[in-house]
Amino acid sequence: MNGIRSLLAIYMLSSLLVTAQDSVLKPLSSSSDEPTSFLDADFFADSLSEAYTLEEDPMGEQRLLQVRNSTLTPSVVGSSSFNYTSNSEKVAQNEKEGTSLNLSLTLNLGLGEYGIGDEVVCAPAFSLVQMRTFTDPVRDYGDEMKVYDLDTQILSLSLPFVLPDDFSLSLSNAYVVPSTFRGKKNIISYSNTPSLSFSKNFILTSGDVINFTAGASYTFTQGDTLEQQIADPVYYNFIEAVMQQSGISTSSEYPSNLQDGMGHTLSISYTKMLSDSLTLVPSLSYQSTSFSEGANSSRVDKVYNVGVSASHAFAEWLNVSGLINYSWKRTNDDLNTPEFEDFIGGLSINITHVF
């Protein structure tokens, strides 16, 4: 009896093992009523596909703006402009009009284009400008106007952000150093101007573009004190004594950062493409500067400008442009700061080389 029981037990155990093996080897049913295994072949295939996608494009498959270029893009621009002005403050004494000649060399360096999120691209750029200005070069006034002949160096860094819907935001800082070049070189001042501007382009069905820009900036300056501005020590001592008798300090009223101030700008322009190489741009702008130091602490200057410019590209490297502007300045410091109205016309030639 025990032998029979043992044989029955072995038989039943063998049947269970065979049944279990068949159920393991049986393929999964394709019926939609049964749940799909989590760790199946499709899961690993999708995971690998996503991994390769992320490796090829860190911003994902749905990016609207791709990074187009992350290399340095240097260029050099040589420019010459000749301008007419009706502002008597810019010309020799007893004259009502004058001219100026500007020569400049600019090094531009694009630092690449970088995607931020899905729809924003930043294209930082660096520029260095060396400019020389000759005041009233076509007339002979001896040394009278040579004091206004200047060298100007401008070092700037900009971070423009291209935003969706034709909006753009720009952060920048400009370092400006004007100096005389006649005789002994004398640096007139230093200034740092961080700025923020926001603009919007409205693209018309004709292809023309209307641009609106609003900006704010603050200028930090370092210039000559009153003592440094007055070369004659005897005359300076006289001025200082007169001011002290009136209870005024020369260092507080005329500090070296006298031109520090907050600036606000608003501008609107209309770009009209007359042909593939000819562009016409009428514009209107407003600039307000609120000074914050010394004798200028309550001074506010407002400059309005309306004008039109035309530019013709004869080649990729050669561009000729002309402008006509009318500007006028108003200030609340009528005693020490002259107001003016100025009609400006000019012609410039630009030569560009891209490396």
C-alpha positions in Angstrom: 0.0 0.0 0.0 2.8 2.4 0.9 4.4 1.7 -2.5 1.2 2.6 -4.3 0.8 5.8 -2.3 4.4 6.7 -3.2 3.8 6.2 -6.9 0.6 8.3 -6.8 2.4 11.1 -5.1 5.2 11.1 -7.7 2.7 11.1 -10.5 0.8 14.0 -9.1 4.0 16.0 -8.5 5.1 15.3 -12.1 1.8 16.5 -13.5 2.0 19.8 -11.5 5.6 20.5 -12.8 4.5 19.9 -16.4 1.5 22.1 -16.1 3.5 24.9 -14.6 6.2 24.6 -17.3 3.5 24.8 -20.0 1.9 27.9 -18.5 5.3 29.7 -18.4 6.1 28.8 -22.0 2.6 29.8 -23.2 2.7 33.2 -25.0 0.8 36.1 -23.5 -2.7 36.6 -24.8 -3.2 39.5 -27.2 -6.7 40.2 -25.8 -7.2 43.8 -24.8 -8.9 42.7 -21.6 -5.6 41.4 -20.1 -3.0 43.9 -18.7 0.3 44.4 -20.5 3.5 43.5 -18.6 5.3 46.7 -17.3 8.8 45.4 -18.2 8.2 44.2 -21.7 10.3 44.7 -24.8 8.4 47.8 -25.9 9.2 49.5 -22.6 12.9 49.1 -23.1 12.7 50.1 -26.8 10.9 53.3 -25.9 13.3 54.0 -23.0 16.4 53.6 -25.3 14.7 55.8 -28.0 14.1 58.6 -25.4 17.7 58.3 -24.2 19.1 58.7 -27.7 16.8 61.7 -28.3 17.9 63.4 -25.1 21.6 62.9 -26.1 21.1 64.4 -29.5 19.0 67.3 -28.4 19.2 68.3 -24.7 16.2 70.7 -25.1 13.8 67.9 -26.2 12.0 67.1 -29.4 9.4 69.9 -29.1 11.8 72.9 -29.2 10.7 75.7 -31.5 14.0 77.4 -31.7 17.2 75.4 -32.2 20.7 76.6 -31.3 22.0 77.6 -34.7 25.6 78.6 -33.9 27.8 78.4 -30.8 31.0 79.5 -32.4 32.7 83.0 -32.3 31.8 85.3 -35.2 34.2 88.2 -35.5 33.7 91.2 -37.9 35.3 94.6 -38.5 33.5 97.7 -39.6 35.2 100.9 -40.8 33.0 103.9 -41.0 33.3 107.5 -42.1 30.5 110.1 -41.7 30.3 113.8 -42.5 27.5 115.7 -40.7 26.0 119.2 -40.8 24.5 120.8 -37.7 22.6 124.0 -37.0 23.3 123.9 -33.2 25.3 127.0 -32.3 26.7 125.2 -29.2 28.7 122.9 -31.5 30.3 125.5 -33.7 32.7 128.4 -33.4 31.7 131.6 -31.7 29.4 133.9 -33.7 28.6 131.1 -36.1 25.1 129.5 -36.4 26.0 126.3 -38.3 28.9 123.9 -38.7 30.1 120.5 -39.7 31.9 117.5 -38.2 33.8 114.6 -39.5 33.8 111.2 -37.7 36.1 108.3 -38.4 35.6 105.0 -36.6 36.8 101.4 -36.5 34.6 98.8 -34.8 35.5 95.2 -33.8 32.4 93.1 -33.2 32.6 89.6 -31.7 29.5 87.4 -31.6 29.8 84.9 -28.7 27.4 82.3 -30.1 23.7 81.5 -29.8 22.3 79.6 -26.9 18.8 78.2 -26.4 17.0 78.9 -23.1 13.9 76.8 -22.6 11.7 76.0 -25.6 11.3 79.4 -27.3 14.2 81.8 -26.2 17.6 82.3 -27.8 20.4 84.5 -26.4 23.1 85.8 -28.7 25.7 87.6 -26.5 28.0 90.0 -28.4 31.1 92.1 -27.6 32.2 95.3 -29.4 35.1 97.7 -29.2 34.9 101.1 -31.0 37.7 103.6 -31.6 36.3 106.9 -33.0 37.9 110.2 -33.8 35.8 113.4 -34.3 37.0 116.5 -36.1 34.9 119.6 -35.4 34.2 122.0 -38.3 37.1 120.7 -40.4 36.1 122.7 -43.6 36.5 126.1 -41.9 39.6 127.7 -40.5 39.2 129.1 -37.0 42.7 128.5 -35.9 42.8 126.6 -32.6 39.3 127.8 -31.5 37.5 124.5 -32.4 40.3 122.1 -31.9 39.4 121.8 -28.2 36.3 119.9 -29.4 38.3 117.4 -31.4 38.0 114.1 -29.6 39.1 110.5 -29.5 36.4 108.1 -28.0 36.8 104.5 -27.0 33.7 102.5 -26.3 33.7 99.0 -24.9 30.4 97.2 -24.7 28.8 93.8 -23.9 25.3 93.0 -24.8 23.0 90.1 -24.0 20.0 90.2 -26.4 17.2 87.7 -25.8 14.9 86.8 -28.7 11.5 86.1 -27.2 8.3 84.6 -28.7 5.9 86.7 -30.7 8.6 89.1 -32.1 9.5 90.4 -28.6 13.1 90.9 -27.5 14.9 91.9 -24.3 18.4 93.3 -24.2 20.8 93.7 -21.3 24.0 95.7 -22.0 26.8 97.7 -20.5 28.9 100.4 -22.2 32.2 101.8 -21.0 33.0 105.1 -22.6 36.3 107.0 -22.5 36.5 110.4 -24.4 39.9 112.1 -24.6 41.6 114.9 -26.4 44.3 114.1 -29.0 45.6 117.5 -29.9 49.0 117.9 -28.1 49.1 116.1 -24.8 46.5 113.4 -24.5 44.0 114.2 -21.7 41.2 111.8 -20.6 38.1 113.9 -20.1 36.0 111.3 -18.2 35.0 107.7 -17.7 31.5 106.4 -17.7 29.8 103.0 -17.2 26.2 102.7 -18.4 24.3 99.5 -17.7 21.0 99.5 -19.6 17.8 97.4 -20.1 15.6 97.7 -23.2 12.5 95.9 -24.3 11.2 96.0 -27.9 8.4 94.6 -30.0 8.3 94.1 -33.8 5.1 94.4 -35.7 5.5 92.7 -39.1 3.0 94.0 -41.6 1.6 92.0 -44.5 3.7 94.1 -46.9 6.8 93.0 -45.2 7.5 96.3 -43.6 8.3 96.4 -39.8 7.2 98.7 -37.1 9.5 98.6 -34.0 8.7 100.0 -30.6 11.4 100.2 -27.9 11.4 101.3 -24.3 14.6 101.4 -22.2 16.1 102.5 -18.9 19.7 103.0 -17.9 21.9 104.5 -15.2 25.2 106.2 -15.9 28.1 106.1 -13.5 30.8 108.7 -14.3 34.2 109.7 -13.2 35.5 113.0 -14.5 37.6 116.0 -13.7 36.9 118.0 -10.5 36.4 121.8 -10.8 40.1 122.3 -9.8 41.2 120.0 -12.6 39.0 121.7 -15.1 40.4 125.2 -14.3 44.0 125.0 -15.4 44.9 128.4 -13.8 45.5 127.9 -10.1 45.1 131.6 -9.3 41.7 131.7 -11.1 40.6 128.5 -9.3 41.5 130.0 -5.9 39.4 133.0 -6.7 36.4 131.0 -7.7 36.8 128.8 -4.6 36.9 131.8 -2.3 33.8 133.3 -3.9 31.9 130.0 -3.5 33.0 129.5 0.1 31.7 133.0 1.0 28.3 132.0 -0.4 28.4 128.8 1.7 29.0 126.5 -1.3 31.7 123.8 -1.4 33.5 123.2 -4.7 33.8 119.5 -4.0 30.1 119.0 -3.2 28.7 121.2 -6.0 31.1 120.1 -8.7 32.1 116.5 -7.8 33.9 114.2 -10.3 30.7 112.2 -10.9 28.7 115.3 -11.8 27.1 113.5 -14.8 25.7 110.6 -12.9 22.0 110.0 -13.7 19.1 107.9 -14.7 18.0 107.7 -18.3 14.7 106.7 -19.9 14.1 106.3 -23.7 11.1 105.6 -25.9 11.3 105.2 -29.6 9.3 104.0 -32.6 10.5 103.4 -36.1 9.1 102.1 -39.4 11.3 100.1 -41.7 10.4 100.2 -45.4 12.2 98.0 -47.9 12.1 100.0 -51.2 14.1 97.3 -52.9 16.4 94.4 -52.1 19.2 96.8 -51.3 17.5 100.1 -50.4 15.9 100.7 -46.9 14.0 103.7 -45.6 13.5 104.2 -41.9 11.6 107.1 -40.4 11.7 107.3 -36.6 10.6 109.2 -33.5 12.4 109.1 -30.1 12.3 110.7 -26.7 15.0 110.6 -24.0 14.9 111.9 -20.5 17.9 112.2 -18.2 17.6 112.9 -14.4 20.9 113.8 -12.9 21.6 112.9 -9.3 24.9 114.4 -8.1 26.2 117.8 -7.1 24.9 121.0 -8.7 23.0 118.7 -11.2 21.1 116.8 -8.5 17.7 118.3 -9.5 18.3 118.7 -13.2 16.2 116.9 -15.8 17.1 117.1 -19.5 14.6 116.0 -22.2 15.6 115.5 -25.8 13.1 114.9 -28.6 14.1 113.7 -32.0 12.3 113.0 -35.3 14.1 111.9 -38.4 14.5 109.7 -41.4 17.4 107.6 -42.7 18.0 105.8 -45.9 20.5 103.0 -46.5 21.7 101.4 -49.7 23.8 98.2 -49.8 26.0 98.2 -52.9 27.6 94.9 -51.8 27.7 92.7 -48.7 30.7 94.6 -47.6 29.8 98.2 -48.7 26.9 100.3 -47.4 26.1 104.0 -47.9 23.5 105.8 -45.7 22.1 109.2 -45.2 20.1 110.8 -42.5 18.1 113.9 -41.7 17.2 114.6 -38.1 15.5 117.4 -36.2 16.0 117.4 -32.4 15.3 119.8 -29.6 16.3 119.8 -25.9 14.4 121.1 -22.9 15.7 121.4 -19.3 14.6 122.7 -16.0 18.0 124.2 -15.3 17.7 127.2 -17.6 20.4 129.2 -15.9 23.4 126.8 -16.3 22.3 124.4 -19.1 21.5 125.8 -22.5 18.5 124.5 -24.5 18.8 124.1 -28.2 17.1 123.1 -31.5 19.3 121.3 -33.9 18.8 120.3 -37.6 21.3 117.5 -38.5 22.0 116.1 -42.0 24.7 113.6 -42.8 26.2 111.0 -45.1 28.2 107.9 -44.0 30.1 105.1 -45.7 30.5 101.7 -44.0 32.8 98.9 -45.0 32.3 95.5 -43.3 34.5 92.4 -43.2 33.3 89.2 -41.7 35.9 86.6 -40.8 
